[in-house]
Amino acid sequence: MAESRDVVTKEKEEIQARREPEFTLRPQVDVFESAHGITIHADLPGVSNERLNLQVDKDTLKIVGDAVIDAPQAMEPLWAEVRSTRYERAFTLSAELDPDNISAKMKNGVLTVNIPKREEVRPRKIQVRVA
């Protein structure tokens, strides 16, 4: 009898797993603009460099990361507030930005992306000569 309950329980779990939709989290970001470009700080707790994908396609910058949330060994959570461990965020880049020279670094769960402005749109100082 216990065997049949186990089979029924397992089948219910499989059905439940198929019903739950896949959710992604939108990471919180801060965006700063300076004369030289745009800087984005994105909070991606639990995401390592190996599980981070940063890509530019035409005028879109896309950030995708998978977090690893480790439970203590030999323990299984009864309730989890965070169901998804996948982060996704996309930004449309303006024509004044230079997508070929984007740089990024990750430190303590915060991704910093620097997007420079094109040289021709940066402010520059013009020297005035005495005639």
GILIN-V212275 format. One record per residue. N is the residue number from 1. RES is the residue in one small letter. PHI is phi in whole degrees, -180 to 180 (none if undefined). PSI is psi in whole degrees, -180 to 180 (* if undefined). NEAR is the number of other C-alpha atoms within 12 Angstrom. Layout:
# GILIN-V212275
n->(N,N)
res->(RES,RES)
phi->(PHI,PHI)
psi->(PSI,PSI)
near->(NEAR,NEAR)
This chain:
# GILIN-V212275
n->(1,2,3,4,5,6,7,8,9,10,11,12,13,14,15,16,17,18,19,20,21,22,23,24,25,26,27,28,29,30,31,32,33,34,35,36,37,38,39,40,41,42,43,44,45,46,47,48,49,50,51,52,53,54,55,56,57,58,59,60,61,62,63,64,65,66,67,68,69,70,71,72,73,74,75,76,77,78,79,80,81,82,83,84,85,86,87,88,89,90,91,92,93,94,95,96,97,98,99,100,101,102,103,104,105,106,107,108,109,110,111,112,113,114,115,116,117,118,119,120,121,122,123,124,125,126,127,128,129,130,131)
res->(m,a,e,s,r,d,v,v,t,k,e,k,e,e,i,q,a,r,r,e,p,e,f,t,l,r,p,q,v,d,v,f,e,s,a,h,g,i,t,i,h,a,d,l,p,g,v,s,n,e,r,l,n,l,q,v,d,k,d,t,l,k,i,v,g,d,a,v,i,d,a,p,q,a,m,e,p,l,w,a,e,v,r,s,t,r,y,e,r,a,f,t,l,s,a,e,l,d,p,d,n,i,s,a,k,m,k,n,g,v,l,t,v,n,i,p,k,r,e,e,v,r,p,r,k,i,q,v,r,v,a)
phi->(none,-63,-62,-67,-65,-62,-65,-64,-62,-63,-63,-63,-63,-65,-65,-61,-63,-72,-77,-69,-72,-83,-107,-123,-98,-93,-66,-71,-133,-120,-121,-122,-119,-129,-65,-98,160,-115,-123,-116,-112,-117,-83,-131,-63,86,-94,-96,-59,-68,-105,-110,-128,-121,-142,-118,-130,58,-111,-121,-101,-122,-113,-134,-146,-112,-91,-112,-110,-87,-92,-56,-59,68,-125,-125,-69,-84,-144,-132,-72,-100,-93,-103,-120,-113,-109,-145,-156,-129,-131,-90,-93,-76,-67,-80,-91,-107,-69,-77,-120,-72,-126,-148,-146,-120,-147,53,80,-117,-90,-113,-116,-108,-118,-74,-80,-63,-56,-72,-104,-73,-67,-138,-91,-107,-80,-102,-99,-81,-89)
psi->(-39,-35,-43,-35,-40,-41,-44,-44,-43,-43,-42,-41,-41,-41,-44,-42,-36,-30,-34,124,157,121,149,152,143,114,145,137,154,134,127,142,138,-178,-22,-14,-161,140,130,130,118,130,115,66,136,-3,127,167,-35,-26,16,135,118,119,153,129,110,-108,23,127,127,131,124,131,144,123,150,116,106,131,151,147,140,18,144,130,139,-30,137,123,-34,114,-34,145,21,130,140,139,140,146,139,127,135,164,-20,-9,153,94,-16,-14,30,138,153,150,152,130,125,41,7,121,128,120,125,123,105,155,155,147,-39,-16,-4,143,144,153,135,125,130,125,149,132,*)
near->(7,8,9,10,11,12,13,14,14,14,14,14,14,13,12,12,13,11,10,12,10,13,14,19,24,23,29,20,22,16,19,18,17,16,19,21,29,30,25,31,27,37,29,35,28,26,30,23,24,14,21,29,26,30,23,22,15,16,18,19,29,25,37,31,35,28,28,22,18,13,12,8,7,7,9,10,14,7,9,11,9,16,19,21,26,28,33,29,27,25,26,18,24,19,18,21,30,27,29,18,17,24,22,25,22,27,18,16,24,25,33,26,32,28,33,30,26,22,16,14,16,17,14,10,6,6,6,6,5,4,3)
